[in-house]
Amino acid sequence: MPRVADLVKRLNETYQPDDLVATAIWCEADVIKRAKERGITLTSEQADGILDLVDRKQDCEIGISWTTIDCFTDYYLENPS
């Protein structure tokens, strides 16, 4: 899963400072907070695992939404390995 430093490097290599871009960034705190809203307690490690799944498996035509986070959280918790 990319780290902020990886994204910064990629942005610097690909774009000029004045280029306009659209982006969304999801972090561990987002996943933990959303799970808490659903009555689910997650560890940092679990949230990182969910983010890794989202990063690797999300549908780029749909993007990442709260529904995406919910679905991957449920999948991760049902399939701990």
N, C-alpha and C positions, 0 to 999 in steps of 0.2 A: 504494500500500500504506500502511495507517495506521502512523503512528509512535506511540510511547508517549504523547507529548504529546496526540495526537489522541484516543487512547483515554481518557486522564485527563479531557479536556474533555467527551467524550461521557458518561462515567460521572457526572461532576459535574452535567451538565445533566439526566440521566435518573433518577438514583437518589439516595436520601438516605444519609448516612453510615452509618446503622445497618441499611440493607437487607442481606439475605443474598443472595448471588449465587454462581453457579458459573462458573468461567472457566478457560480454558487458554491459555497464551501460548507461542508457538513463536518462537524467535529464530535469528539467523544461526548462532550457535554450535551450536545443536541440529542444524541441517542439516549443517554441516561435520563435526561429530562422528559423526553417523549415516553419512554418506558414507564417512568414514575407516574405520569399522567394516566397511564393505562393500568396502574396498580402493579407494575412489574419492577422489581429491584434488580439492577444490573451492576456488576463489578466493572471497573475500568477495562479489565482484560476482555470481558464479554463484549463491551461496547466497541473495543478495538476490533474484535473478531467480526462483529456485525458490520462495521465500516469496511473491513477488508472484503467481506462478501459483497456488499453494495458496490464497492469499487470494481470488483472483478466481474460481477454478474448482472448489474443493472442494465436495463434496456435503454440505449442511448436515444431512441426515438421517443421514449416517454419521459426520460429524465429521472431525477430523484425528487420525491415528494414525501410528505409524512406517511402516506400510504405505503410507499416503497420501504421506508424505514420500518414501519409496522410489520410488513410482510417478511422482511429479512430478519427482524427480531424474532418473530414467531418461528420461522424456519430454523434459525440458529439455536433457539432454545429446545426445539423438538429434535434436533440432530446435533448433539453436542460434539460429535467427533468430526 
